[in-house]
Amino acid sequence: MTQKTHHVAEKKKQVAKQIQKLILEYPIIAAVNMENLPAPQLQQMKAQLRGKIVLAMTKRRIMKHAIEGVKDKKQNIELIEPHLKGMPALIFTKENPFSLFKTLKKSKTSAPAKAGQTAPSDIKVPKGPTGFAPGPVIGELAQLKIKAGVENGKVVIKEDSIMVKAGEKIPAKAAEILTRLGIHPMEVGLNVTAVYEGGNIFTASVLDIDETKFQSDLEKAATWAFNLAVESAYPTKETMNTLIAKAFNDAKAIGLSQNIIDEGIIDELLGKAERSALSVKSTANIETAVKPKEAPKKETPQEKKEEKPVETPKEQSKPEVKTEEKKDIPKEKKEEKVLEEENAIMEEETKLEKEAAKPKIEAPVEKEVEKAVKEEEEKQLENERIEKEKEFEKIEKEKTNAPKDETDKRVEEMVAKTKEFAESKTINAEKIVEEASKSAAKEMAKDKPKKEKKKEQAEVEKLAQELLKKGTLRK
């Protein structure tokens, strides 16, 4: 029995060797399907991808023969053979498999559907007016389960309809209507079926990634990981600041809840206490009494005049003004001032008694404190009033017991004699002068110095002369 041998053309051997060389040279190998790809689109895609990929197109059998020849040199390269479908081709590149798939997907263009092609997705016919004139086309659309009517002389599709579902073969009539409607549902390009990298096979379903969704998933995963690390108090470079802030806030919350006095939360504790006090005051309708102000002391006109010219500083001027007042104010003025101060104290006591008589709603503690303050003020005012009364009595006593000097005595004697003269008693100026001379002689007889005696005698004679001038005395 003779064994059959197959003769392989030298050209095919060279193609197989070239594919084996590319398989060993490039780390990324992709199997693509070029079925239904028109030549113009293929040439356009080759121009766009020049320098990025190497495209090898040949028969499936030659590709498998080349892969079998290098399977001992390239790990698991034979796993790509089942993905050589349709009109297969091999792409060799050094780009990432996901980046390659994205590049090939973007390079695809839309094309009209052909009879017998498989719908890549649901082929949808939108509602709205068409360019068709009324006629048999309405029946053709009805056969494809598309509702249509006539409006303004044109065929109008009344609602959105699915003509061919994903994965179904496109009927010839459907392909014709889609082309007439200007709908191009097919995508023309290199359809990647699988990619080989480092002994692994990535299918199209794995490589076709929604970048927006993938980015959202990554952010969500990072957020969950961060939250887990914070909740479990796992310190990392990213979570350290958050963990410290969390610890501080927890400690602060405990301090506020347990009223622990600390430098960092003392302001919050005081604010909390104030709010509680205001809440209690509002709930219990508590009124707080204001301490009465002391009545200002009245100043006499003489005091005001004396204070105006004083320009010295307060510390130095106060004692000087007081001493001058004590020296210069007459006893009658001093007595009036004491009486005025006493009256002011009595008015203040009356005012306090009236305020105490008013009904007030106060807390027990505040009421006791207020009562004690009022008693202390009344006691102080009473002591001041007693002191003023003693001072007034002292002034009266001094006024009554004050010793009279000799001149006053003489004046009183002369006034008495003047009264006698006014009552038509036998007395005249010569007699007054004579008696004054006698009294002067008596004084001279005492042990007083001569100068003082002469001075007093001169004053008496002067006073007598003045009385004569005024007509009070007669010669």
NORSUL-V84247 format. One record per residue. N is the residue number from 1. SS is DSSP state (H for helix, E for strand, L for the rest). PHI is phi in radians with two decimals (NA if undefined). PSI is psi as a letter, one per 30 degrees, with the letter a starting at -180 (* if undefined). Layout:
n=N ss=SS phi=PHI psi=PSI
n=N ss=SS phi=PHI psi=PSI
This chain:
n=1 ss=L phi=NA psi=k
n=2 ss=L phi=-1.60 psi=k
n=3 ss=L phi=-1.47 psi=k
n=4 ss=L phi=-1.34 psi=k
n=5 ss=L phi=-2.12 psi=k
n=6 ss=L phi=-1.79 psi=k
n=7 ss=L phi=-1.58 psi=k
n=8 ss=L phi=-1.89 psi=k
n=9 ss=L phi=-1.15 psi=k
n=10 ss=H phi=-1.08 psi=e
n=11 ss=H phi=-1.13 psi=e
n=12 ss=H phi=-1.18 psi=e
n=13 ss=H phi=-1.11 psi=e
n=14 ss=H phi=-1.13 psi=e
n=15 ss=H phi=-1.12 psi=e
n=16 ss=H phi=-1.11 psi=e
n=17 ss=H phi=-1.10 psi=e
n=18 ss=H phi=-1.12 psi=e
n=19 ss=H phi=-1.17 psi=e
n=20 ss=H phi=-1.08 psi=e
n=21 ss=H phi=-1.07 psi=e
n=22 ss=H phi=-1.18 psi=e
n=23 ss=H phi=-1.10 psi=e
n=24 ss=H phi=-1.32 psi=f
n=25 ss=H phi=-1.46 psi=e
n=26 ss=L phi=-1.76 psi=k
n=27 ss=L phi=-1.36 psi=f
n=28 ss=E phi=-1.94 psi=k
n=29 ss=E phi=-2.27 psi=k
n=30 ss=E phi=-2.08 psi=k
n=31 ss=E phi=-1.70 psi=k
n=32 ss=E phi=-2.19 psi=l
n=33 ss=E phi=-1.99 psi=j
n=34 ss=L phi=-1.80 psi=g
n=35 ss=L phi=-1.10 psi=k
n=36 ss=L phi=1.13 psi=g
n=37 ss=L phi=-1.62 psi=j
n=38 ss=L phi=-1.16 psi=l
n=39 ss=H phi=-1.06 psi=e
n=40 ss=H phi=-1.05 psi=e
n=41 ss=H phi=-1.13 psi=e
n=42 ss=H phi=-1.10 psi=e
n=43 ss=H phi=-1.12 psi=e
n=44 ss=H phi=-1.12 psi=e
n=45 ss=H phi=-1.19 psi=e
n=46 ss=H phi=-1.07 psi=e
n=47 ss=H phi=-1.16 psi=e
n=48 ss=H phi=-1.21 psi=e
n=49 ss=L phi=-1.75 psi=g
n=50 ss=E phi=-1.12 psi=k
n=51 ss=L phi=1.65 psi=f
n=52 ss=L phi=-1.80 psi=e
n=53 ss=E phi=-2.35 psi=l
n=54 ss=E phi=-2.13 psi=k
n=55 ss=E phi=-1.81 psi=k
n=56 ss=E phi=-2.03 psi=j
n=57 ss=L phi=-2.07 psi=k
n=58 ss=L phi=-2.84 psi=a
n=59 ss=L phi=-1.27 psi=l
n=60 ss=H phi=-1.04 psi=e
n=61 ss=H phi=-1.13 psi=e
n=62 ss=H phi=-1.21 psi=e
n=63 ss=H phi=-1.09 psi=e
n=64 ss=H phi=-1.12 psi=e
n=65 ss=H phi=-1.10 psi=e
n=66 ss=H phi=-1.18 psi=e
n=67 ss=H phi=-1.15 psi=e
n=68 ss=H phi=-1.11 psi=e
n=69 ss=H phi=-1.30 psi=f
n=70 ss=L phi=-2.10 psi=g
n=71 ss=L phi=-1.16 psi=f
n=72 ss=L phi=-1.37 psi=f
n=73 ss=L phi=-1.70 psi=f
n=74 ss=L phi=-2.15 psi=j
n=75 ss=L phi=-1.11 psi=k
n=76 ss=L phi=1.00 psi=g
n=77 ss=H phi=-1.18 psi=f
n=78 ss=H phi=-1.16 psi=f
n=79 ss=H phi=-1.18 psi=f
n=80 ss=H phi=-1.48 psi=f
n=81 ss=H phi=-1.03 psi=e
n=82 ss=H phi=-1.10 psi=f
n=83 ss=H phi=-1.69 psi=g
n=84 ss=L phi=-1.50 psi=j
n=85 ss=L phi=-2.06 psi=l
n=86 ss=L phi=1.09 psi=b
n=87 ss=L phi=-1.85 psi=i
n=88 ss=E phi=-1.31 psi=l
n=89 ss=E phi=-2.68 psi=l
n=90 ss=E phi=-2.01 psi=k
n=91 ss=E phi=-2.00 psi=k
n=92 ss=E phi=-2.01 psi=k
n=93 ss=E phi=-2.75 psi=l
n=94 ss=L phi=-1.95 psi=g
n=95 ss=L phi=-1.38 psi=l
n=96 ss=L phi=-1.09 psi=k
n=97 ss=H phi=-0.99 psi=e
n=98 ss=H phi=-1.23 psi=e
n=99 ss=H phi=-1.15 psi=e
n=100 ss=H phi=-1.10 psi=e
n=101 ss=H phi=-1.08 psi=e
n=102 ss=H phi=-1.10 psi=e
n=103 ss=H phi=-1.11 psi=e
n=104 ss=H phi=-1.16 psi=e
n=105 ss=H phi=-1.19 psi=e
n=106 ss=H phi=-1.21 psi=f
n=107 ss=L phi=-1.39 psi=f
n=108 ss=L phi=-1.28 psi=l
n=109 ss=E phi=-2.22 psi=l
n=110 ss=E phi=-1.40 psi=l
n=111 ss=E phi=-2.59 psi=l
n=112 ss=L phi=-1.19 psi=l
n=113 ss=L phi=-1.33 psi=k
n=114 ss=L phi=-2.10 psi=l
n=115 ss=L phi=-1.06 psi=k
n=116 ss=L phi=1.62 psi=f
n=117 ss=L phi=-1.28 psi=l
n=118 ss=E phi=-1.55 psi=k
n=119 ss=L phi=-1.22 psi=k
n=120 ss=L phi=-1.18 psi=f
n=121 ss=L phi=-2.71 psi=l
n=122 ss=L phi=-1.08 psi=k
n=123 ss=E phi=-1.58 psi=j
n=124 ss=E phi=-1.87 psi=k
n=125 ss=E phi=-1.89 psi=j
n=126 ss=L phi=-1.33 psi=l
n=127 ss=L phi=-1.31 psi=l
n=128 ss=E phi=2.37 psi=l
n=129 ss=E phi=-1.22 psi=l
n=130 ss=L phi=-2.15 psi=l
n=131 ss=L phi=-1.60 psi=g
n=132 ss=L phi=-1.42 psi=k
n=133 ss=L phi=-1.52 psi=l
n=134 ss=L phi=-0.98 psi=k
n=135 ss=L phi=2.96 psi=a
n=136 ss=L phi=-1.08 psi=f
n=137 ss=H phi=-1.06 psi=f
n=138 ss=H phi=-1.13 psi=e
n=139 ss=H phi=-1.19 psi=e
n=140 ss=H phi=-1.11 psi=e
n=141 ss=H phi=-1.16 psi=e
n=142 ss=H phi=-1.12 psi=e
n=143 ss=H phi=-1.09 psi=e
n=144 ss=L phi=-1.57 psi=g
n=145 ss=L phi=1.11 psi=h
n=146 ss=L phi=-2.04 psi=k
n=147 ss=L phi=-1.39 psi=k
n=148 ss=E phi=-2.45 psi=l
n=149 ss=E phi=-2.67 psi=a
n=150 ss=E phi=-2.06 psi=k
n=151 ss=E phi=-2.47 psi=k
n=152 ss=L phi=0.95 psi=h
n=153 ss=L phi=1.38 psi=g
n=154 ss=E phi=-2.28 psi=l
n=155 ss=E phi=-1.37 psi=k
n=156 ss=E phi=-2.15 psi=k
n=157 ss=E phi=-1.45 psi=k
n=158 ss=L phi=-1.41 psi=f
n=159 ss=L phi=-2.66 psi=l
n=160 ss=L phi=-1.12 psi=k
n=161 ss=E phi=-2.42 psi=k
n=162 ss=E phi=-1.71 psi=j
n=163 ss=E phi=-1.43 psi=e
n=164 ss=E phi=-2.35 psi=k
n=165 ss=L phi=-1.45 psi=l
n=166 ss=L phi=-1.06 psi=k
n=167 ss=L phi=1.55 psi=f
n=168 ss=L phi=-1.55 psi=l
n=169 ss=E phi=-1.31 psi=k
n=170 ss=L phi=-1.51 psi=j
n=171 ss=L phi=-1.14 psi=l
n=172 ss=H phi=-1.10 psi=e
n=173 ss=H phi=-1.12 psi=e
n=174 ss=H phi=-1.11 psi=e
n=175 ss=H phi=-1.08 psi=e
n=176 ss=H phi=-1.13 psi=e
n=177 ss=H phi=-1.12 psi=e
n=178 ss=H phi=-1.07 psi=e
n=179 ss=H phi=-1.16 psi=e
n=180 ss=H phi=-1.15 psi=e
n=181 ss=H phi=-1.40 psi=f
n=182 ss=L phi=1.38 psi=g
n=183 ss=L phi=-1.72 psi=k
n=184 ss=L phi=-2.01 psi=j
n=185 ss=L phi=-1.43 psi=f
n=186 ss=E phi=-1.54 psi=k
n=187 ss=E phi=-1.90 psi=k
n=188 ss=E phi=-1.77 psi=k
n=189 ss=L phi=2.98 psi=a
n=190 ss=L phi=-1.54 psi=j
n=191 ss=E phi=-1.50 psi=j
n=192 ss=E phi=-1.31 psi=k
n=193 ss=E phi=-1.78 psi=e
n=194 ss=E phi=-2.87 psi=l
n=195 ss=E phi=-2.30 psi=k
n=196 ss=E phi=-1.78 psi=k
n=197 ss=E phi=-2.68 psi=k
n=198 ss=L phi=0.98 psi=h
n=199 ss=L phi=1.49 psi=g
n=200 ss=E phi=-1.96 psi=k
n=201 ss=E phi=-1.98 psi=k
n=202 ss=E phi=-1.97 psi=j
n=203 ss=E phi=-1.42 psi=l
n=204 ss=H phi=-1.11 psi=e
n=205 ss=H phi=-1.13 psi=f
n=206 ss=H phi=-1.39 psi=e
n=207 ss=H phi=-1.40 psi=f
n=208 ss=L phi=-1.42 psi=j
n=209 ss=L phi=-1.91 psi=k
n=210 ss=L phi=-1.40 psi=j
n=211 ss=H phi=-1.09 psi=e
n=212 ss=H phi=-1.11 psi=e
n=213 ss=H phi=-1.17 psi=e
n=214 ss=H phi=-1.12 psi=e
n=215 ss=H phi=-1.11 psi=e
n=216 ss=H phi=-1.10 psi=e
n=217 ss=H phi=-1.14 psi=e
n=218 ss=H phi=-1.11 psi=e
n=219 ss=H phi=-1.10 psi=e
n=220 ss=H phi=-1.13 psi=e
n=221 ss=H phi=-1.13 psi=e
n=222 ss=H phi=-1.13 psi=e
n=223 ss=H phi=-1.14 psi=e
n=224 ss=H phi=-1.11 psi=e
n=225 ss=H phi=-1.12 psi=e
n=226 ss=H phi=-1.12 psi=e
n=227 ss=H phi=-1.10 psi=e
n=228 ss=H phi=-1.10 psi=e
n=229 ss=H phi=-1.13 psi=e
n=230 ss=H phi=-1.21 psi=e
n=231 ss=H phi=-1.15 psi=e
n=232 ss=L phi=-1.59 psi=g
n=233 ss=L phi=0.97 psi=h
n=234 ss=L phi=-1.64 psi=j
n=235 ss=L phi=-1.34 psi=k
n=236 ss=L phi=-2.43 psi=l
n=237 ss=L phi=-1.07 psi=e
n=238 ss=L phi=-1.39 psi=f
n=239 ss=L phi=-1.76 psi=f
n=240 ss=H phi=-1.08 psi=e
n=241 ss=H phi=-1.08 psi=e
n=242 ss=H phi=-1.15 psi=e
n=243 ss=H phi=-1.13 psi=e
n=244 ss=H phi=-1.15 psi=e
n=245 ss=H phi=-1.10 psi=e
n=246 ss=H phi=-1.11 psi=e
n=247 ss=H phi=-1.10 psi=e
n=248 ss=H phi=-1.11 psi=e
n=249 ss=H phi=-1.12 psi=e
n=250 ss=H phi=-1.12 psi=e
n=251 ss=H phi=-1.12 psi=e
n=252 ss=H phi=-1.12 psi=e
n=253 ss=H phi=-1.11 psi=e
n=254 ss=H phi=-1.14 psi=e
n=255 ss=H phi=-1.06 psi=e
n=256 ss=H phi=-1.24 psi=e
n=257 ss=H phi=-1.23 psi=e
n=258 ss=L phi=-1.73 psi=g
n=259 ss=L phi=0.98 psi=h
n=260 ss=L phi=-1.52 psi=j
n=261 ss=L phi=-1.33 psi=k
n=262 ss=L phi=-2.57 psi=l
n=263 ss=L phi=-1.05 psi=e
n=264 ss=L phi=-1.29 psi=f
n=265 ss=L phi=-2.19 psi=g
n=266 ss=H phi=-1.11 psi=e
n=267 ss=H phi=-1.12 psi=e
n=268 ss=H phi=-1.14 psi=e
n=269 ss=H phi=-1.14 psi=e
n=270 ss=H phi=-1.13 psi=e
n=271 ss=H phi=-1.10 psi=e
n=272 ss=H phi=-1.11 psi=e
n=273 ss=H phi=-1.12 psi=e
n=274 ss=H phi=-1.12 psi=e
n=275 ss=H phi=-1.10 psi=e
n=276 ss=H phi=-1.13 psi=e
n=277 ss=H phi=-1.13 psi=e
n=278 ss=H phi=-1.14 psi=e
n=279 ss=H phi=-1.15 psi=e
n=280 ss=H phi=-1.11 psi=e
n=281 ss=H phi=-1.07 psi=e
n=282 ss=H phi=-1.20 psi=e
n=283 ss=H phi=-1.19 psi=e
n=284 ss=H phi=-1.51 psi=f
n=285 ss=L phi=0.98 psi=h
n=286 ss=L phi=-1.58 psi=k
n=287 ss=L phi=-1.88 psi=k
n=288 ss=L phi=-1.71 psi=k
n=289 ss=L phi=-1.49 psi=k
n=290 ss=L phi=-1.65 psi=k
n=291 ss=L phi=-1.13 psi=k
n=292 ss=L phi=-1.18 psi=k
n=293 ss=L phi=-1.43 psi=k
n=294 ss=L phi=-1.26 psi=k
n=295 ss=L phi=-1.22 psi=k
n=296 ss=L phi=-1.17 psi=k
n=297 ss=L phi=-1.29 psi=k
n=298 ss=L phi=-1.37 psi=k
n=299 ss=L phi=-1.89 psi=k
n=300 ss=L phi=-1.35 psi=l
n=301 ss=H phi=-0.98 psi=e
n=302 ss=H phi=-1.17 psi=e
n=303 ss=H phi=-1.14 psi=e
n=304 ss=H phi=-1.10 psi=e
n=305 ss=H phi=-1.10 psi=e
n=306 ss=H phi=-1.25 psi=f
n=307 ss=H phi=-1.39 psi=f
n=308 ss=H phi=-1.08 psi=e
n=309 ss=L phi=-1.25 psi=f
n=310 ss=L phi=-1.32 psi=k
n=311 ss=L phi=-2.13 psi=g
n=312 ss=L phi=-1.30 psi=l
n=313 ss=L phi=-1.01 psi=l
n=314 ss=H phi=-1.07 psi=e
n=315 ss=H phi=-1.10 psi=e
n=316 ss=H phi=-1.54 psi=f
n=317 ss=H phi=-1.41 psi=f
n=318 ss=H phi=-1.07 psi=e
n=319 ss=H phi=-1.12 psi=e
n=320 ss=H phi=-1.14 psi=e
n=321 ss=H phi=-1.12 psi=e
n=322 ss=H phi=-1.16 psi=e
n=323 ss=H phi=-1.18 psi=e
n=324 ss=H phi=-1.13 psi=e
n=325 ss=H phi=-1.12 psi=e
n=326 ss=H phi=-1.15 psi=e
n=327 ss=H phi=-1.39 psi=e
n=328 ss=H phi=-1.58 psi=f
n=329 ss=L phi=-1.25 psi=k
n=330 ss=L phi=-1.17 psi=l
n=331 ss=H phi=-1.11 psi=e
n=332 ss=H phi=-1.14 psi=e
n=333 ss=H phi=-1.15 psi=e
n=334 ss=H phi=-1.06 psi=e
n=335 ss=H phi=-1.11 psi=e
n=336 ss=H phi=-1.10 psi=e
n=337 ss=H phi=-1.11 psi=e
n=338 ss=H phi=-1.07 psi=e
n=339 ss=H phi=-1.10 psi=e
n=340 ss=H phi=-1.10 psi=e
n=341 ss=H phi=-1.11 psi=e
n=342 ss=H phi=-1.12 psi=e
n=343 ss=H phi=-1.10 psi=e
n=344 ss=H phi=-1.10 psi=e
n=345 ss=H phi=-1.14 psi=e
n=346 ss=H phi=-1.16 psi=e
n=347 ss=H phi=-1.11 psi=e
n=348 ss=H phi=-1.11 psi=e
n=349 ss=H phi=-1.10 psi=e
n=350 ss=H phi=-1.11 psi=e
n=351 ss=H phi=-1.11 psi=e
n=352 ss=H phi=-1.12 psi=e
n=353 ss=H phi=-1.12 psi=e
n=354 ss=H phi=-1.16 psi=e
n=355 ss=H phi=-1.14 psi=e
n=356 ss=H phi=-1.17 psi=f
n=357 ss=H phi=-1.34 psi=f
n=358 ss=L phi=-1.23 psi=k
n=359 ss=L phi=-1.29 psi=k
n=360 ss=L phi=-2.37 psi=k
n=361 ss=L phi=-1.72 psi=j
n=362 ss=L phi=-2.30 psi=l
n=363 ss=L phi=-1.21 psi=l
n=364 ss=H phi=-0.96 psi=e
n=365 ss=H phi=-1.18 psi=e
n=366 ss=H phi=-1.13 psi=e
n=367 ss=H phi=-1.14 psi=e
n=368 ss=H phi=-1.15 psi=e
n=369 ss=H phi=-1.11 psi=e
n=370 ss=H phi=-1.11 psi=e
n=371 ss=H phi=-1.13 psi=e
n=372 ss=H phi=-1.13 psi=e
n=373 ss=H phi=-1.10 psi=e
n=374 ss=H phi=-1.16 psi=e
n=375 ss=H phi=-1.07 psi=e
n=376 ss=H phi=-1.13 psi=e
n=377 ss=H phi=-1.15 psi=e
n=378 ss=H phi=-1.12 psi=e
n=379 ss=H phi=-1.10 psi=e
n=380 ss=H phi=-1.12 psi=e
n=381 ss=H phi=-1.12 psi=e
n=382 ss=H phi=-1.10 psi=e
n=383 ss=H phi=-1.12 psi=e
n=384 ss=H phi=-1.12 psi=e
n=385 ss=H phi=-1.13 psi=e
n=386 ss=H phi=-1.10 psi=e
n=387 ss=H phi=-1.09 psi=e
n=388 ss=H phi=-1.14 psi=e
n=389 ss=H phi=-1.12 psi=e
n=390 ss=H phi=-1.11 psi=e
n=391 ss=H phi=-1.12 psi=e
n=392 ss=H phi=-1.12 psi=e
n=393 ss=H phi=-1.09 psi=e
n=394 ss=H phi=-1.10 psi=e
n=395 ss=H phi=-1.10 psi=e
n=396 ss=H phi=-1.09 psi=e
n=397 ss=H phi=-1.16 psi=e
n=398 ss=H phi=-1.11 psi=e
n=399 ss=H phi=-1.14 psi=e
n=400 ss=H phi=-1.30 psi=e
n=401 ss=H phi=-1.64 psi=g
n=402 ss=L phi=-1.16 psi=k
n=403 ss=L phi=-1.22 psi=k
n=404 ss=L phi=-1.63 psi=k
n=405 ss=L phi=-1.34 psi=l
n=406 ss=H phi=-1.12 psi=e
n=407 ss=H phi=-1.12 psi=e
n=408 ss=H phi=-1.08 psi=e
n=409 ss=H phi=-1.07 psi=e
n=410 ss=H phi=-1.12 psi=e
n=411 ss=H phi=-1.06 psi=e
n=412 ss=H phi=-1.13 psi=e
n=413 ss=H phi=-1.11 psi=e
n=414 ss=H phi=-1.18 psi=e
n=415 ss=H phi=-1.11 psi=e
n=416 ss=H phi=-1.10 psi=e
n=417 ss=H phi=-1.18 psi=e
n=418 ss=H phi=-1.12 psi=e
n=419 ss=H phi=-1.10 psi=e
n=420 ss=H phi=-1.11 psi=e
n=421 ss=H phi=-1.11 psi=e
n=422 ss=H phi=-1.14 psi=f
n=423 ss=L phi=-1.54 psi=g
n=424 ss=L phi=1.19 psi=g
n=425 ss=L phi=-1.42 psi=l
n=426 ss=L phi=-1.37 psi=j
n=427 ss=L phi=-2.68 psi=k
n=428 ss=L phi=-2.44 psi=a
n=429 ss=H phi=-1.12 psi=e
n=430 ss=H phi=-1.09 psi=e
n=431 ss=H phi=-1.15 psi=e
n=432 ss=H phi=-1.11 psi=e
n=433 ss=H phi=-1.14 psi=e
n=434 ss=H phi=-1.10 psi=e
n=435 ss=H phi=-1.16 psi=e
n=436 ss=H phi=-1.12 psi=e
n=437 ss=H phi=-1.17 psi=e
n=438 ss=H phi=-1.09 psi=e
n=439 ss=H phi=-1.16 psi=e
n=440 ss=H phi=-1.19 psi=e
n=441 ss=H phi=-1.15 psi=e
n=442 ss=H phi=-1.08 psi=e
n=443 ss=H phi=-1.16 psi=e
n=444 ss=H phi=-1.18 psi=f
n=445 ss=H phi=-1.25 psi=f
n=446 ss=L phi=-1.33 psi=a
n=447 ss=L phi=-1.52 psi=g
n=448 ss=L phi=-1.32 psi=l
n=449 ss=L phi=-1.11 psi=l
n=450 ss=H phi=-1.09 psi=e
n=451 ss=H phi=-1.06 psi=e
n=452 ss=H phi=-1.17 psi=e
n=453 ss=H phi=-1.14 psi=e
n=454 ss=H phi=-1.09 psi=e
n=455 ss=H phi=-1.09 psi=e
n=456 ss=H phi=-1.15 psi=e
n=457 ss=H phi=-1.11 psi=e
n=458 ss=H phi=-1.11 psi=e
n=459 ss=H phi=-1.15 psi=e
n=460 ss=H phi=-1.13 psi=e
n=461 ss=H phi=-1.10 psi=e
n=462 ss=H phi=-1.10 psi=e
n=463 ss=H phi=-1.11 psi=e
n=464 ss=H phi=-1.13 psi=e
n=465 ss=H phi=-1.10 psi=e
n=466 ss=H phi=-1.15 psi=e
n=467 ss=H phi=-1.13 psi=e
n=468 ss=H phi=-1.15 psi=e
n=469 ss=H phi=-1.10 psi=e
n=470 ss=H phi=-1.29 psi=f
n=471 ss=L phi=1.55 psi=g
n=472 ss=L phi=-1.26 psi=e
n=473 ss=L phi=-1.93 psi=l
n=474 ss=L phi=-2.19 psi=k
n=475 ss=L phi=-1.28 psi=*
